Amino acid sequence: MRITMIGTGYVGLVSGACFSDFGHEVVCVDKDAGKIERLHQNIMPIYEPGLADLVAANVKAGRLTFTTDLAEGVKNADAVFIAVGTPGRPGDGHADMKYVFAAVREVAEALTKPAVIVTKSTVPVGTGDEIERIIADVAPDKGITVASNPEFLREGAAIGDFKRPDRVVVGCEDDRSREVLRDIYRPLSLNQSAPILYTGRRTAEIIKYAANAFLAVKITFINEIADLCETVGGDVQEVARGIGLDNRIGRKFLNAGPGYGGSCFPKDTLALLQTGADNDVPLRIVEATVQVNDARKRAMGRKVIKAMGGEARGKTVGVLGLTFKPDTDDMRDAPSLAVIQALQDAGATVKAFDPEGFEQARPLLKDVEFSASAYAAAEGTDALVIVTEWDAFRALDLPRIAKSMNDPVLVDLRNIYPPEEAARAGMKLTGVGKG
């Protein structure tokens, strides 16, 4: 199949590279000439394990190309995937659809043969209907149909998620769209391990938001249980294990920590709340989740201050991990931002280290000393905080770190280190959900 991907951000680039690796002919289109030029040099605009090698292999095989010329890019396409940004609209949290609708209009004008326009971006319910109205206005006689195919990729594990998904959701209202998308995803169906769920378009659009909101609820729930454990004398890791073994609940997304962040959960929960409000359907559980998560991030900064004896002014804190999760350079809504701000507001000086996030973090963090290693970030500090659970932080030389600190206080917001290991190293450990 001939596929065009509009947008070479996280979703578009990973999806385009994986589709080409299935054997499809893929053209990725982006208006950013600098980004396209860098892709021609195999310089990735994002950090994602394995992506550069995957792109290089498929470019060499002639299945994957990049261009700024949209008209040329959609020429002879069987399907055009829209993978542009849908950021939260300032002021009200609605998903800003201007980039999606502008791309659809331009694609519809440029297409010269029947094709399926597929929304890969996360879009509010009813977006497919609006796209049909745009097509009816711009290109009513070109045989263009519309489908929804939401993505469920985890940053840091996106290639594996695409090639071995839990499910593929296809929302369409006509047989032709269904047939084209069935052919596109046929390589996945051959191993019979990835069910393809065909639904109506509006249902598919809701599935994406509902999935992200439910996972956000699950994370926030275990974080509140962690707070209870700290107060009454329980261990949240054992609680999570005990409830996660129940197949009705499952083990995933039950790791207590500093709250969720990233490009999806914060934005999508707000957008879902706005959709509910627009339709007079209160989503109270999601609303509470957003409020609790926002408050939790800054509360983690106060947790660090408490571990230092309740006073931060004049003290130095080392922060390990800046990105919202490991194996990505994404700083969007990262918990580290709120934690560091709370520490600085209390008068602390902050040093920080992250294996991949410096370039994205620098514009967002003022008056922070960026260190060359975890050990450099710890040296001379009054507390060391683990915010992001990078693998590089899982086997640190704790005795070495303790000796280099002014006061060997370790605040482990990811519960990486057991208390006995920290105690042997001479460190005073504060974890999450440990009564």
JOKANOR-V634216 format. One record per pair of residues at least 4 apart in sequence whose C-alpha atoms are under 7 Angstrom apart, sorted by the first residue. I is the first residue (numbers start at 1). GAP is how many residues later the second one is. D is the distance in Angstrom with one decimal. If there is no record, write none. Layout:
# JOKANOR-V634216
i = [I I]
gap = [GAP GAP]
d = [D D]
This chain:
# JOKANOR-V634216
i = [1 1 1 1 2 2 2 2 2 2 3 3 3 3 3 3 3 4 4 4 4 4 4 4 4 4 5 5 5 5 5 5 5 5 5 6 6 6 6 6 6 6 6 7 7 7 7 7 7 7 8 8 8 8 8 9 10 10 11 11 12 12 13 14 14 15 16 16 16 17 17 17 17 18 19 19 20 20 20 20 20 20 21 22 24 25 25 26 26 26 27 27 27 27 28 28 28 29 29 29 29 29 29 30 30 30 31 32 33 33 34 35 35 36 36 36 36 37 38 38 39 39 42 42 44 46 47 47 48 48 48 49 49 50 51 52 53 54 55 56 57 58 58 58 59 59 59 67 69 70 71 71 74 75 75 76 77 78 78 79 79 79 79 80 80 80 81 81 81 81 82 82 82 82 82 83 83 83 84 84 84 85 85 86 86 86 86 86 87 87 88 88 88 88 88 89 89 89 89 93 93 93 94 94 95 97 98 99 100 101 101 102 103 104 104 105 105 105 105 106 107 108 108 108 109 109 113 114 114 114 115 115 115 116 116 116 116 116 117 117 117 118 118 118 118 119 119 119 119 120 120 120 120 121 122 122 123 123 124 125 125 125 126 126 127 128 128 128 128 129 130 131 132 132 133 134 135 135 136 145 146 147 147 147 147 148 148 148 148 148 148 149 149 149 150 150 153 153 153 154 154 155 156 156 156 157 158 159 160 161 164 165 166 167 167 167 168 168 168 168 169 169 169 169 170 170 170 170 171 171 171 171 171 171 172 172 172 172 172 173 173 174 175 176 177 178 179 180 181 182 185 186 188 189 189 199 199 200 201 202 203 204 206 207 208 209 209 209 210 211 212 212 212 213 213 213 213 214 215 215 216 216 217 217 217 218 218 218 219 219 219 220 220 220 220 221 222 222 222 223 223 223 224 225 225 226 226 226 226 226 227 227 228 229 229 229 229 229 229 229 230 230 230 230 231 232 233 234 234 235 235 235 235 236 236 236 237 238 239 240 240 241 241 243 244 244 244 245 245 246 256 256 257 257 257 258 258 258 258 258 259 259 259 259 260 261 261 261 261 261 261 261 262 262 262 262 262 262 262 263 263 264 265 266 267 268 269 269 270 271 272 273 273 273 274 275 276 276 276 276 277 277 283 284 285 286 287 288 289 290 291 292 293 295 296 297 297 297 298 298 298 298 299 300 300 301 301 301 301 301 302 302 303 304 304 305 305 305 305 306 307 308 312 312 312 313 313 313 314 314 315 315 315 316 316 316 316 316 317 317 317 317 317 317 317 317 318 318 318 318 318 318 318 318 318 319 319 319 319 319 319 319 319 320 320 320 320 320 320 320 320 321 321 321 321 321 322 322 322 322 322 323 323 323 323 323 323 323 324 324 324 324 324 325 326 326 326 328 329 329 329 330 331 331 335 336 336 337 338 339 340 341 342 343 343 344 344 350 350 351 351 351 351 351 352 352 352 352 352 353 353 353 353 353 353 354 357 358 361 371 371 372 373 374 375 375 378 378 378 378 379 379 380 380 380 381 381 381 382 382 382 382 382 383 383 383 383 384 384 384 385 385 385 386 386 386 386 387 387 389 389 394 397 398 398 399 399 399 400 401 402 402 402 402 408 408 409 409 409 410 410 410 410 411 411 411 412 412 412 413 413 415 415 417 417 418 419 419 420 421 422 422 422 422 423 423]
gap = [23 24 77 183 22 23 24 75 76 77 22 23 24 74 75 76 77 22 23 24 69 70 73 75 76 77 7 11 22 23 24 75 76 77 78 6 22 23 24 75 76 77 78 5 21 22 23 75 76 77 4 5 20 21 22 4 4 36 4 72 4 71 4 4 145 4 4 10 12 4 37 38 47 4 4 5 4 5 6 38 43 44 37 165 39 38 39 37 38 39 37 38 39 46 37 38 39 37 38 39 40 41 44 6 37 38 37 4 4 35 4 4 10 4 30 31 32 4 4 5 4 5 10 14 8 283 281 282 108 279 280 107 278 4 4 4 4 4 4 4 4 4 5 6 4 5 6 6 4 4 4 39 37 36 37 37 38 37 38 36 37 38 39 36 37 38 36 37 38 39 18 36 37 38 39 36 37 38 15 16 37 14 36 9 10 11 35 36 8 9 5 6 7 8 179 4 5 6 7 177 178 181 177 180 176 4 4 4 4 4 30 4 4 4 27 4 29 30 33 4 4 27 30 31 29 30 29 28 29 30 28 29 30 28 29 30 31 61 28 29 30 28 29 30 31 28 29 30 31 28 29 30 31 29 28 86 4 82 81 77 80 81 4 76 4 4 18 19 73 4 4 4 4 14 4 4 4 5 4 32 26 24 25 30 54 22 23 24 53 56 57 20 21 22 19 58 5 8 9 4 7 173 170 171 172 4 4 4 4 4 30 29 28 27 28 29 26 27 28 29 27 28 29 35 27 28 29 34 27 28 29 30 32 33 5 6 27 28 29 27 28 4 4 4 4 4 4 4 4 4 4 4 6 4 5 4 5 4 4 4 4 4 4 4 4 4 59 63 4 4 4 53 56 4 52 56 73 4 4 38 4 49 4 69 72 4 35 36 4 34 35 4 39 69 73 4 4 32 34 4 33 34 4 4 11 4 10 30 206 207 4 206 4 4 5 6 7 204 205 206 4 203 204 205 204 203 202 200 201 4 198 199 200 4 197 198 4 4 4 4 14 4 10 6 5 6 7 5 6 4 158 176 156 157 175 38 39 42 77 155 34 37 38 76 33 4 5 63 71 72 73 74 4 62 68 69 70 71 72 4 69 4 4 4 4 4 4 17 4 4 4 4 10 14 4 4 4 5 6 7 4 5 4 4 4 4 4 4 4 4 4 4 4 4 4 38 41 42 4 40 41 44 4 4 39 4 38 39 41 42 4 40 4 4 107 4 5 6 7 4 123 75 34 35 36 33 34 35 33 34 33 34 67 32 33 34 65 66 31 32 33 34 64 65 66 67 32 33 34 59 60 63 65 66 67 32 33 34 58 65 66 67 68 32 33 34 54 65 66 67 68 32 33 65 66 67 14 32 35 65 66 5 6 7 8 11 34 65 6 7 10 11 64 63 62 63 64 28 27 28 31 27 29 30 4 4 51 4 4 4 4 4 4 4 5 4 5 18 19 17 18 19 20 26 16 17 18 19 25 17 18 19 20 21 24 4 4 4 4 5 6 4 4 4 4 26 6 23 26 27 25 26 24 25 26 24 25 26 23 24 25 26 27 24 25 26 27 25 26 27 25 26 27 25 26 27 28 26 27 4 25 22 4 4 27 4 26 27 4 4 6 23 24 25 19 20 18 19 20 17 18 19 20 18 19 20 4 18 19 18 19 16 17 4 5 4 4 10 4 4 4 5 6 7 4 5]
d = [5.2 6.2 6.5 6.6 6.2 4.9 6.1 4.9 5.3 6.8 6.1 4.8 6.4 5.5 6.1 5.1 5.9 5.7 4.8 5.9 6.4 5.8 6.2 6.4 4.7 6.1 6.0 6.2 6.2 4.7 6.0 5.9 4.9 6.3 6.7 6.9 6.1 4.9 6.3 6.0 5.1 5.6 6.6 5.4 6.8 5.7 5.0 7.0 5.2 5.0 4.7 4.6 6.4 6.8 6.0 5.7 6.1 6.9 5.9 6.2 5.8 5.1 6.0 6.1 6.8 6.0 6.2 6.3 6.6 6.2 6.6 5.7 6.9 6.4 6.9 5.9 4.7 5.8 5.7 6.4 5.6 5.9 6.3 6.5 6.6 4.7 6.3 6.0 5.0 6.5 5.9 4.9 5.7 5.9 6.3 4.8 6.4 6.0 5.1 5.5 6.9 6.1 6.4 6.8 6.6 5.2 5.2 6.5 6.1 6.3 6.2 6.2 6.9 6.2 6.3 6.4 7.0 6.6 6.2 5.0 5.2 6.1 6.5 6.4 6.4 7.0 5.4 5.7 5.5 6.7 6.0 6.3 7.0 6.3 6.1 6.1 6.1 6.4 6.1 6.1 6.3 6.2 5.5 5.5 6.0 4.8 6.2 6.8 6.0 6.2 6.3 5.2 6.2 6.5 6.8 6.8 6.6 4.9 6.5 5.4 4.7 5.9 7.0 6.2 4.9 6.0 6.0 4.6 5.8 6.0 6.9 6.0 4.9 5.5 6.3 6.8 5.1 4.8 6.4 6.2 6.2 6.7 6.8 5.5 5.2 5.8 7.0 6.8 5.7 5.5 5.0 5.6 4.7 5.8 5.7 5.1 5.2 5.7 5.1 5.4 5.6 6.8 4.8 5.9 5.6 6.2 6.0 6.1 6.2 6.2 7.0 6.3 6.0 6.0 6.9 6.3 6.5 7.0 6.8 6.2 6.1 6.2 6.6 6.0 6.3 6.3 6.3 5.6 4.6 5.2 6.9 5.1 6.5 5.7 4.8 5.6 6.9 6.0 6.2 4.9 6.3 5.9 4.7 5.4 6.4 6.5 4.9 5.9 7.0 6.7 5.3 5.0 6.1 6.6 6.4 7.0 6.3 6.4 6.3 5.4 5.2 5.9 6.6 6.0 6.2 6.3 6.5 6.9 6.7 6.5 6.4 6.2 6.1 6.7 6.3 6.1 5.2 6.0 4.3 6.5 6.8 5.6 4.7 6.5 6.3 5.9 4.7 6.4 5.7 6.3 6.7 5.8 4.9 6.3 6.5 6.1 4.9 5.7 6.6 5.2 7.0 6.2 6.8 4.5 5.5 6.2 6.1 6.2 5.7 4.9 6.8 5.9 5.9 5.2 5.0 5.8 7.0 6.4 4.7 6.0 6.0 4.9 6.2 6.5 6.1 4.9 6.2 6.5 5.8 4.7 4.7 4.0 6.9 5.0 6.4 6.4 6.6 5.3 4.8 6.0 6.5 6.6 6.1 6.3 6.2 6.0 6.3 6.3 6.1 5.8 6.7 6.3 6.2 7.0 6.1 6.2 6.2 6.4 6.4 6.3 6.1 6.8 6.0 5.9 6.5 6.0 6.1 6.4 6.0 6.4 6.2 5.9 7.0 6.2 6.8 5.5 6.6 6.2 6.3 6.8 6.2 6.3 6.0 6.8 5.7 6.4 6.4 6.8 6.3 5.7 6.0 6.3 6.9 6.2 6.3 6.3 6.1 5.8 5.7 6.5 5.0 6.4 6.5 6.2 6.9 6.3 5.2 6.4 6.4 3.8 6.5 5.7 6.2 5.4 4.2 5.9 6.1 5.1 6.2 5.4 6.4 4.9 5.1 3.9 6.2 6.4 3.8 6.2 5.0 6.3 5.8 4.8 6.1 5.9 4.9 6.4 6.2 6.0 6.2 5.6 5.8 6.2 6.9 6.8 5.7 4.5 4.0 6.2 6.3 6.0 7.0 6.7 5.4 5.3 6.5 6.5 5.5 6.2 6.2 6.2 5.6 6.2 5.9 6.4 6.9 6.5 6.2 5.5 6.7 4.7 4.9 6.3 7.0 5.6 6.7 6.7 4.8 5.4 6.0 6.7 5.7 5.6 5.9 6.5 6.2 6.0 6.2 6.7 6.4 6.3 6.2 6.2 6.3 6.8 6.0 6.3 6.0 4.7 5.7 6.3 5.8 6.2 6.2 6.1 6.2 6.3 6.4 6.0 6.0 6.2 6.3 6.1 6.7 6.3 6.3 5.4 5.7 6.1 6.9 5.1 5.3 6.0 6.2 6.5 6.0 6.5 4.4 6.8 5.2 5.7 6.2 7.0 6.3 6.5 6.4 6.7 5.1 6.0 5.7 4.2 6.8 6.8 5.8 5.8 5.1 6.0 4.1 5.1 6.2 5.8 5.1 6.2 6.1 5.6 4.6 5.7 4.9 5.4 6.8 6.2 5.0 6.2 5.3 5.8 5.0 5.8 5.9 4.7 5.6 5.2 5.2 6.1 6.3 4.6 6.1 6.1 4.5 6.5 6.9 6.0 4.9 6.1 6.9 5.9 5.2 6.2 6.5 6.0 4.8 5.9 6.7 6.1 4.7 6.4 5.3 4.4 5.3 5.7 6.4 6.9 6.4 6.9 5.9 5.5 4.8 5.8 5.8 6.7 6.5 5.8 4.1 6.3 6.8 5.7 6.3 6.0 4.9 7.0 5.4 4.5 6.7 6.9 6.3 6.4 6.3 5.9 6.3 6.1 6.1 6.4 6.1 6.0 6.3 6.6 5.4 4.9 6.4 5.4 6.4 5.7 4.6 5.8 6.5 5.5 7.0 6.2 5.0 5.7 5.5 6.0 5.3 6.7 6.0 5.8 6.0 6.4 5.9 5.9 6.1 5.7 5.3 6.2 6.3 6.4 6.3 6.4 6.1 6.4 7.0 6.3 4.9 5.2 6.0 4.6 5.2 5.0 5.4 6.8 6.3 5.2 4.7 6.7 6.6 6.5 6.4 4.6 5.8 6.2 4.9 6.1 6.0 4.7 5.9 6.4 5.0 5.7 6.7 5.6 6.7 6.6 6.3 6.4 6.4 6.0 5.6 6.3 4.5 6.9 6.5 6.5 4.9 6.8 6.6 6.1 4.9 6.1 5.8 4.8 6.2 6.4 5.9 4.8 6.2 5.9 4.7 6.0 6.7 6.1 4.9 5.8 5.7 5.7 6.4 6.6 6.7 6.6 6.1 6.5 6.2 6.4 6.4 5.2 6.9 6.3 5.4 6.7]
